Amino acid sequence: MKKIINIGLFSLLPIKIFPKNYFNDCEITTSDIQGPFYIENSPNIYNLTPPEITSDFLFITGTIYANDCITPIPNAVVDVWHANKGVKDTNSNSFINSDYDEEYFRAKIYTDQYGNYAYQTILPGKYLNGSQYRPSHIHYKSSYMGQNEVTTQLYFEGDNSIPSDPWASNINSQNRIIPLINDNNGDLHGVFDITLETNPDDINLSKLKEHSLIKGIHPNPITNKSTIYLNRNNEECFIEICNINGKSINKITRTNKAIIPISELLNSSDIKKGLYIIKISSNNKGVEAKRIVVN
């Protein structure tokens, strides 16, 4: 087997990601078909691509949550696999005739102490299912301590093959169709959180509670009702919004509140549809950040 490029988790994910459902309307991540191309014991890596691929990357980040959609699960398993890019179809401008590789485009990742995972890959191509092309998708198999496993698939907004696909078009897949955002390098970024049936009482969170500053941001994608919830002890916090490339797009806001309506921060004309980073810092807990999606 060829040596696969190994990228550390924190080179991809220097931030903690927020839950998709935070206090209300909590939903367990729905399942999807496994398909015939799953292979056990994939390598524990964060770059799924062969060395010859040097551009047009896809970066997926997310958090694994317990069944309250609030409690992150450290050391959860995130097993991912997908088809290769295929070839360019000049008629549809899509990549088709893709196939599964036994060596690349698959990995088994473990979440960090805050329940976060991240990996670098490419946008999968499409392949025929009967007379129709399956939309681009990434397979997931996630669990905690071998329990409450969910097998599912991730899809992407704007894919014209979704309406004709019996699995992607199913109502249970709606929360698994995510937007992708381009950065200045032409790479794509997406956020996909997973909620397992795991009970929060079965998770040791002492270290998380001690060091975590941001409790969550809900709902996501962001609406005018979204709220930031902080873990704080009457300490002053500083909040800044940056674009996906890390450039600040508003002034730093100083606050000592534990609950902050996000509408107070999204009053800049520079904040349009896309993926942003909220950075929050305090004297006692340093700097922490989470990604938000503005639709």
Backbone hydrogen bonds, N-H to C=O, Kabsch-Sander energy under -0.5 kcal/mol:
donor,donor_aa,acceptor,acceptor_aa,energy
7,I,5,I,-0.6
11,S,8,G,-1.0
12,L,8,G,-0.8
12,L,9,L,-1.0
13,L,9,L,-2.5
16,K,289,A,-2.3
18,F,291,R,-0.5
29,T,195,T,-2.0
32,D,151,T,-2.5
38,Y,35,G,-0.5
45,I,43,P,-1.6
48,L,46,Y,-0.6
48,L,120,Q,-2.9
53,I,50,P,-1.7
54,T,52,E,-0.7
58,L,121,T,-3.2
59,F,188,L,-2.9
60,I,58,L,-0.6
60,I,119,Y,-2.0
61,T,190,G,-2.0
62,G,117,Y,-1.9
64,I,115,G,-2.6
65,Y,63,T,-0.5
65,Y,194,I,-3.3
66,A,71,T,-2.9
67,N,198,T,-3.0
69,C,66,A,-2.2
73,I,64,I,-2.7
75,N,111,T,-1.4
76,A,73,I,-0.8
77,V,143,S,-2.9
78,V,109,I,-3.2
79,D,141,K,-2.4
80,V,78,V,-0.6
80,V,107,A,-2.9
81,W,139,H,-1.4
82,H,105,F,-2.2
84,N,99,D,-3.2
87,V,96,I,-2.8
89,D,94,S,-3.2
90,T,88,K,-0.7
93,N,89,D,-2.2
94,S,89,D,-0.6
96,I,87,V,-3.0
96,I,94,S,-0.6
98,S,126,K,-2.6
105,F,48,L,-3.4
107,A,80,V,-2.4
108,K,43,P,-2.2
109,I,78,V,-3.0
109,I,107,A,-0.5
111,T,76,A,-2.1
112,D,116,N,-2.0
115,G,112,D,-2.2
117,Y,62,G,-2.4
119,Y,60,I,-2.0
120,Q,46,Y,-3.4
121,T,58,L,-2.9
125,G,84,N,-2.4
126,K,95,F,-2.1
129,N,132,Q,-4.0
131,S,129,N,-0.6
132,Q,129,N,-1.4
134,R,127,Y,-2.9
138,I,154,L,-1.7
139,H,81,W,-2.7
140,Y,152,T,-2.7
141,K,79,D,-1.9
142,S,150,V,-2.5
143,S,77,V,-1.3
144,Y,147,Q,-1.9
147,Q,144,Y,-2.0
150,V,142,S,-2.6
152,T,140,Y,-2.4
152,T,150,V,-0.5
154,L,138,I,-2.7
155,Y,176,R,-3.2
157,E,178,I,-2.5
159,D,156,F,-1.4
160,N,158,G,-0.6
162,I,159,D,-1.6
165,D,161,S,-0.5
165,D,162,I,-1.5
169,S,165,D,-2.1
170,N,167,W,-0.8
173,S,170,N,-2.2
174,Q,171,I,-1.2
176,R,173,S,-2.2
177,I,174,Q,-1.1
178,I,155,Y,-2.3
178,I,176,R,-0.7
181,I,189,H,-2.4
183,D,187,D,-2.2
186,G,183,D,-1.6
188,L,57,F,-3.0
189,H,181,I,-1.7
190,G,59,F,-2.3
192,F,61,T,-2.5
194,I,63,T,-2.4
196,L,65,Y,-2.9
196,L,194,I,-0.5
202,D,199,N,-2.0
203,I,200,P,-1.7
205,L,203,I,-0.8
209,K,205,L,-2.8
210,E,206,S,-1.5
211,H,207,K,-1.6
212,S,208,L,-2.8
215,K,213,L,-0.6
215,K,229,Y,-2.3
216,G,229,Y,-1.9
218,H,227,T,-2.1
220,N,20,K,-1.1
222,I,293,V,-3.2
226,S,223,T,-1.6
227,T,218,H,-2.9
228,I,260,I,-3.0
229,Y,216,G,-3.1
230,L,258,A,-2.7
231,N,213,L,-3.5
232,R,230,L,-0.8
237,C,255,T,-3.5
238,F,281,S,-2.2
239,I,253,T,-3.1
240,E,279,K,-2.3
242,C,277,I,-3.1
243,N,247,K,-2.4
244,I,275,L,-0.6
246,G,243,N,-2.3
249,I,241,I,-2.7
250,N,241,I,-0.7
253,T,239,I,-3.2
255,T,237,C,-2.6
260,I,228,I,-2.6
262,I,226,S,-2.4
264,E,261,P,-1.6
265,L,262,I,-1.5
266,L,262,I,-1.7
267,N,265,L,-0.9
271,I,268,S,-1.5
272,K,270,D,-1.1
274,G,294,V,-2.6
276,Y,292,I,-2.8
277,I,242,C,-2.9
278,I,290,K,-2.9
279,K,240,E,-3.1
279,K,277,I,-0.6
280,I,288,E,-3.5
281,S,238,F,-2.0
282,S,286,G,-2.1
283,N,236,E,-0.5
286,G,282,S,-1.3
288,E,280,I,-2.9
290,K,278,I,-1.9
292,I,276,Y,-2.5
294,V,274,G,-3.3
294,V,292,I,-0.5
295,N,222,I,-0.7
295,N,293,V,-0.6
